[in-house]
Amino acid sequence: MFNSFKKLIAKGSWHSLAAIIVVLVAGPEIMMSIELMAMVELLGASTFVLMYVAGFKLFFAKLASKYKKFERHSVLVIPPLSILKQMPSLAFHAIPERTFSLCFFGFIAVGMGCIYSKMLIGA
């Protein structure tokens, strides 16, 4: 039992000695490599998220341009935030006419359809 313990200690001391030699020879490059690994980890995650954000932004940019094209004949005025802080009542002018009308009539149609189907079922 004492021999196996002695071999284990000797092996551990050689590993410790090798680690100390590597640290002394490498010097400040070890800290630089640790910082570089942390930076790569951070940049990898942020690049991954940035890729998806850019894709969503491109998708919604096309959608926004089509929506602006749809609302181009209505009085849709979206003032900048600095002007909205000075005159908050301008927020009422940011209601798009066509979209509001479509939602209003769609709500009425769905409501009437639900009431009519409830009458037909007899519930």
VOBA-1610 file (N, C-alpha, C; in pm, whole numbers, padded with zeros to 5 digits, always signed):
BEGIN
Met+00082-00118+00000Met+00000+00000+00000Met+00087+00125+00000Phe+00195+00121+00076Phe+00283+00236+00082Phe+00351+00262-00052Asn+00381+00156-00128Asn+00446+00170-00259Asn+00351+00238-00360Ser+00225+00199-00358Ser+00130+00260-00453Ser+00108+00408-00418Phe+00105+00440-00289Phe+00090+00579-00247Phe+00213+00661-00287Lys+00332+00599-00275Lys+00456+00666-00313Lys+00461+00691-00463Lys+00414+00595-00544Lys+00410+00613-00689Lys+00311+00724-00727Leu+00198+00729-00659Leu+00097+00832-00686Leu+00151+00971-00654Ile+00219+00984-00544Ile+00277+01114-00505Ile+00387+01152-00603Ala+00470+01056-00643Ala+00580+01085-00735Ala+00524+01130-00870Lys+00418+01063-00916Lys+00357+01100-01044Lys+00295+01239-01036Gly+00228+01270-00924Gly+00168+01402-00905Gly+00273+01511-00896Ser+00385+01481-00834Ser+00490+01582-00821Ser+00554+01610-00957Trp+00570+01506-01042Trp+00623+01529-01175Trp+00527+01615-01258His+00398+01589-01244His+00300+01670-01317His+00301+01815-01268Ser+00312+01833-01139Ser+00318+01968-01083Ser+00445+02040-01128Leu+00557+01967-01129Leu+00682+02026-01173Leu+00675+02064-01321Ala+00614+01979-01403Ala+00599+02010-01545Ala+00511+02134-01565Ala+00402+02146-01488Ala+00315+02262-01499Ala+00388+02389-01459Ile+00471+02383-01354Ile+00548+02500-01309Ile+00649+02541-01416Ile+00715+02444-01479Ile+00813+02474-01585Ile+00743+02541-01703Val+00627+02489-01741Val+00554+02549-01854Val+00515+02693-01822Val+00468+02718-01698Val+00429+02853-01659Val+00549+02947-01660Leu+00665+02900-01613Leu+00783+02984-01612Leu+00835+03013-01752Val+00830+02914-01840Val+00880+02934-01976Val+00785+03021-02056Ala+00653+02998-02040Ala+00553+03071-02118Ala+00541+03216-02071Gly+00547+03239-01941Gly+00541+03375-01888Gly+00406+03441-01912Pro+00411+03565-01958Pro+00286+03642-01973Pro+00195+03592-02086Glu+00247+03506-02171Glu+00163+03456-02281Glu+00046+03373-02229Ile+00060+03314-02110Ile-00051+03235-02054Ile-00170+03326-02025Met-00144+03441-01963Met-00254+03534-01934Met-00315+03587-02063Met-00228+03611-02161Met-00279+03660-02288Met-00366+03554-02355Ser-00326+03428-02345Ser-00407+03322-02406Ser-00541+03306-02333Ile-00541+03325-02202Ile-00667+03318-02127Ile-00759+03431-02170Glu-00705+03552-02184Glu-00786+03665-02230Glu-00836+03642-02372Leu-00751+03586-02457Leu-00790+03560-02595Leu-00902+03456-02601Met-00892+03353-02518Met-00998+03252-02516Met-01130+03313-02468Ala-01124+03401-02368Ala-01246+03467-02320Ala-01304+03557-02428Met-01217+03626-02502Met-01266+03713-02609Met-01331+03632-02721Val-01271+03519-02755Val-01328+03434-02859Val-01465+03381-02815Glu-01476+03343-02687Glu-01606+03296-02636Glu-01710+03407-02646Leu-01673+03527-02608Leu-01766+03639-02612Leu-01802+03675-02755Leu-01702+03683-02842Leu-01730+03719-02982Leu-01809+03611-03053Gly-01787+03486-03017Gly-01864+03379-03079Gly-02011+03391-03048Ala-02045+03416-02922Ala-02185+03429-02883Ala-02247+03554-02943Ser-02174+03665-02940Ser-02232+03789-02993Ser-02247+03783-03144Thr-02155+03716-03213Thr-02168+03701-03358Thr-02287+03613-03392Phe-02309+03508-03315Phe-02424+03421-03336Phe-02554+03499-03320Val-02564+03578-03215Val-02686+03656-03192Val-02700+03763-03299Leu-02590+03827-03336Leu-02594+03932-03438Leu-02642+03878-03572Met-02606+03754-03604Met-02650+03694-03729Met-02802+03683-03733Tyr-02862+03637-03624Tyr-03007+03624-03621Tyr-03076+03759-03616Val-03019+03856-03545Val-03078+03990-03540Val-03076+04053-03678Ala-02967+04035-03751Ala-02959+04091-03886Ala-03061+04026-03978Gly-03082+03896-03964Gly-03183+03829-04045Gly-03323+03878-04015Phe-03355+03891-03886Phe-03487+03944-03849Phe-03505+04086-03897Lys-03399+04165-03887Lys-03407+04305-03931Lys-03432+04312-04082Leu-03366+04228-04159Leu-03390+04226-04303Leu-03532+04181-04335Phe-03581+04080-04263Phe-03716+04031-04286Phe-03819+04140-04255Phe-03802+04205-04140Phe-03898+04307-04101Phe-03881+04436-04181Ala-03763+04460-04239Ala-03745+04577-04325Ala-03829+04561-04451Lys-03830+04441-04508Lys-03914+04417-04626Lys-04061+04432-04589Leu-04098+04377-04474Leu-04236+04385-04428Leu-04277+04530-04402Ala-04187+04607-04342Ala-04216+04747-04313Ala-04229+04828-04442Ser-04146+04800-04540Ser-04157+04874-04667Ser-04287+04841-04738Lys-04330+04714-04732Lys-04459+04679-04792Lys-04575+04744-04717Tyr-04563+04751-04584Tyr-04667+04815-04504Tyr-04674+04964-04533Lys-04558+05029-04546Lys-04558+05172-04580Lys-04616+05196-04719Lys-04590+05103-04809Lys-04648+05114-04943Lys-04799+05099-04937Phe-04848+05010-04850Phe-04992+04990-04832Phe-05057+05113-04770Glu-04989+05179-04679Glu-05044+05294-04608Glu-05003+05428-04669Arg-04952+05428-04791Arg-04898+05553-04846Arg-05006+05656-04876His-05131+05615-04895His-05237+05711-04925His-05311+05759-04801Ser-05281+05703-04686Ser-05348+05748-04564Ser-05263+05853-04493Val-05317+05910-04390Val-05248+06015-04317Val-05173+05949-04201Leu-05069+05877-04232Leu-04987+05812-04130Leu-04864+05897-04106Val-04863+05968-03995Val-04751+06053-03961Val-04691+06000-03831Ile-04568+05956-03837Ile-04499+05911-03716Ile-04389+06013-03687Pro-04416+06103-03591Pro-04316+06207-03562Pro-04198+06149-03484Pro-04084+06215-03490Pro-03968+06169-03412Pro-03994+06180-03261Leu-03915+06109-03183Leu-03934+06102-03039Leu-03915+06238-02972Ser-03825+06320-03023Ser-03803+06452-02963Ser-03927+06540-02976Ile-03996+06532-03090Ile-04119+06610-03108Ile-04232+06550-03025Leu-04236+06416-03014Leu-04340+06354-02931Leu-04326+06391-02783Lys-04203+06413-02738Lys-04184+06456-02599Lys-04238+06597-02578Gln-04227+06681-02679Gln-04277+06818-02667Gln-04429+06823-02681Met-04482+06745-02776Met-04627+06744-02800Met-04677+06600-02801Pro-04712+06542-02687Pro-04754+06402-02682Pro-04884+06373-02755Ser-04966+06476-02776Ser-05095+06453-02844Ser-05076+06417-02992Leu-04955+06435-03045Leu-04930+06396-03184Leu-04931+06245-03203Ala-04929+06170-03094Ala-04931+06024-03104Ala-05061+05975-03166Phe-05167+06053-03156Phe-05294+06013-03217Phe-05286+06014-03370His-05194+06089-03425His-05179+06093-03570His-05100+05975-03623Ala-05049+05892-03534Ala-04972+05775-03575Ala-05063+05654-03594Ile-05194+05674-03595Ile-05286+05563-03619Ile-05306+05550-03770Pro-05266+05440-03829Pro-05283+05424-03973Pro-05430+05399-04009Glu-05479+05473-04108Glu-05621+05467-04142Glu-05662+05332-04202Arg-05590+05288-04302Arg-05630+05164-04371Arg-05622+05043-04278Thr-05515+05035-04200Thr-05500+04922-04108Thr-05608+04924-04002Phe-05638+05042-03949Phe-05743+05054-03848Phe-05878+05015-03907Ser-05905+05060-04029Ser-06033+05026-04093Ser-06044+04876-04117Leu-05937+04815-04167Leu-05940+04671-04191Leu-05959+04593-04062Cys-05890+04633-03956Cys-05906+04565-03827Cys-06046+04584-03772Phe-06102+04703-03786Phe-06236+04731-03735Phe-06340+04646-03807Phe-06335+04648-03940Phe-06434+04569-04015Phe-06410+04419-04000Gly-06285+04378-03985Gly-06256+04237-03959Gly-06309+04192-03824Phe-06297+04279-03723Phe-06352+04248-03592Phe-06504+04235-03598Ile-06568+04324-03672Ile-06713+04317-03686Ile-06754+04188-03759Ala-06682+04153-03865Ala-06716+04032-03942Ala-06698+03906-03857Val-06588+03899-03781Val-06565+03782-03696Val-06669+03775-03586Gly-06700+03890-03526Gly-06803+03893-03421Gly-06939+03850-03474Met-06975+03901-03590Met-07105+03863-03648Met-07106+03716-03685Gly-06994+03665-03735Gly-06986+03523-03769Gly-07000+03435-03646Cys-06939+03476-03536Cys-06952+03399-03411Cys-07095+03401-03360Ile-07160+03518-03364Ile-07298+03527-03317Ile-07390+03445-03406Tyr-07370+03451-03539Tyr-07454+03377-03632Tyr-07436+03226-03613Ser-07309+03181-03596Ser-07287+03038-03575Ser-07343+02992-03440Lys-07342+03079-03341Lys-07402+03046-03211Lys-07553+03033-03225Met-07613+03119-03308Met-07756+03109-03331Met-07791+02981-03405Leu-07708+02942-03501Leu-07734+02820-03578Leu-07722+02694-03492Ile-07622+02694-03404Ile-07602+02578-03317Ile-07711+02574-03211Gly-07757+02691-03168Gly-07863+02696-03070Gly-07812+02685-02927Ala-07692+02724-02905Ala-07638+02715-02769Ala-07679+02831-02683
//
